[in-house]
Amino acid sequence: MNVKEEINVDEIFEKIENYFGFVPKIFQVLAENPATLNTYFEKLEAINNNDSLSSLTKEFISIGAASAIGAEHCLLTHLKVAKEFGATDEQLFLAVIMGSQIAETDVLAKSLRVYEDFKK
């Protein structure tokens, strides 16, 4: 994009709202710098438009990742979107549990290594 081209924040917000059902706070704040908003949105759009995985599968991945890092706002957003894409409560629960288990496993693996080193 030519730096002189106008970035239409309203158009970006409309696309975001069409996907998420609302404009998440991160996009609202990024809009203070339209070029930054546009760059972040273009990356999101490229990922969402990639058909290698279904939209629902991408949402399950997002739910797992948000669960793993404790990103409450992201988790709630992606739970809502996945539900709109047809996810069942059982699937949503499993995605949360799997992501949380990865985080737990990471902490345990690091802690047990320190523990083993300490015992030596």
C-alpha positions as CSV (number, residue, x, y, z in Angstrom):
1,M,0.0,0.0,0.0
2,N,1.3,3.4,-0.9
3,V,1.7,5.5,2.2
4,K,-0.3,8.2,0.6
5,E,-3.3,5.9,0.1
6,E,-6.1,6.6,2.5
7,I,-6.7,3.8,5.0
8,N,-10.5,3.3,5.5
9,V,-10.8,2.4,9.2
10,D,-14.6,2.1,9.0
11,E,-14.2,-0.5,6.2
12,I,-11.7,-2.5,8.2
13,F,-14.0,-2.3,11.3
14,E,-16.9,-3.5,9.1
15,K,-15.0,-6.6,8.0
16,I,-13.9,-7.3,11.6
17,E,-17.4,-6.9,12.9
18,N,-18.7,-9.2,10.1
19,Y,-16.3,-11.9,11.3
20,F,-16.4,-11.5,15.1
21,G,-19.8,-10.0,15.6
22,F,-18.2,-6.9,17.1
23,V,-14.9,-5.0,17.0
24,P,-12.6,-6.3,19.7
25,K,-10.8,-3.7,21.8
26,I,-7.4,-4.4,20.3
27,F,-8.6,-3.2,16.9
28,Q,-10.3,-0.1,18.4
29,V,-7.0,0.9,20.0
30,L,-4.9,0.1,17.0
31,A,-7.2,2.4,15.0
32,E,-5.4,5.3,16.7
33,N,-2.7,4.5,14.1
34,P,-4.5,3.5,10.9
35,A,-1.4,2.1,9.2
36,T,-0.7,-0.2,12.2
37,L,-4.4,-1.3,12.3
38,N,-4.2,-2.0,8.6
39,T,-1.0,-4.1,8.9
40,Y,-2.4,-6.1,11.7
41,F,-5.7,-6.6,10.0
42,E,-4.1,-7.7,6.7
43,K,-2.2,-10.4,8.6
44,L,-5.5,-11.6,10.2
45,E,-7.3,-11.5,6.9
46,A,-4.5,-13.5,5.2
47,I,-4.8,-16.2,7.9
48,N,-8.6,-16.3,7.8
49,N,-8.7,-16.5,4.0
50,N,-6.3,-19.4,3.9
51,D,-8.4,-22.5,3.2
52,S,-5.8,-25.1,4.4
53,L,-7.9,-25.4,7.5
54,S,-11.6,-24.8,8.0
55,S,-12.7,-21.7,9.8
56,L,-14.0,-23.8,12.6
57,T,-10.7,-25.6,13.0
58,K,-8.9,-22.2,13.1
59,E,-11.3,-21.2,15.9
60,F,-10.5,-24.4,17.8
61,I,-6.8,-23.6,17.5
62,S,-7.5,-20.0,18.7
63,I,-9.5,-21.3,21.7
64,G,-6.7,-23.7,22.6
65,A,-4.0,-21.0,22.3
66,A,-6.0,-18.5,24.3
67,S,-6.6,-21.1,27.0
68,A,-2.9,-21.9,27.1
69,I,-1.8,-18.3,27.6
70,G,-4.7,-17.2,29.8
71,A,-6.0,-14.7,27.3
72,E,-9.6,-14.3,28.7
73,H,-10.8,-11.7,26.2
74,C,-9.5,-13.7,23.2
75,L,-10.9,-16.9,24.6
76,L,-14.4,-15.5,25.0
77,T,-14.3,-14.0,21.5
78,H,-13.2,-17.2,19.8
79,L,-15.7,-19.3,21.8
80,K,-18.4,-17.1,20.5
81,V,-17.2,-17.2,16.9
82,A,-16.7,-21.0,17.0
83,K,-20.3,-21.4,18.4
84,E,-21.5,-19.3,15.4
85,F,-19.6,-21.6,13.1
86,G,-21.5,-24.6,14.6
87,A,-19.2,-25.9,17.4
88,T,-20.9,-27.9,20.1
89,D,-20.4,-27.2,23.8
90,E,-18.5,-30.5,24.1
91,Q,-16.1,-29.4,21.3
92,L,-15.6,-26.0,22.9
93,F,-14.9,-27.6,26.3
94,L,-12.4,-30.0,24.8
95,A,-10.5,-27.2,23.0
96,V,-10.3,-25.3,26.3
97,I,-9.1,-28.4,28.1
98,M,-6.5,-29.3,25.5
99,G,-5.1,-25.8,25.4
100,S,-5.0,-25.6,29.2
101,Q,-3.3,-29.0,29.4
102,I,-0.5,-27.8,27.1
103,A,0.1,-24.9,29.3
104,E,0.1,-27.1,32.4
105,T,2.5,-29.6,30.7
106,D,4.9,-26.8,29.8
107,V,5.0,-25.5,33.3
108,L,5.4,-29.0,34.7
109,A,8.2,-29.9,32.2
110,K,10.2,-26.8,33.1
111,S,9.6,-27.2,36.8
112,L,10.6,-30.9,36.8
113,R,13.8,-30.1,34.9
114,V,14.8,-27.6,37.6
115,Y,13.8,-30.1,40.3
116,E,16.0,-32.8,38.7
117,D,18.9,-30.4,38.4
118,F,18.5,-29.3,42.0
119,K,18.6,-33.0,43.2
120,K,22.0,-33.5,41.5
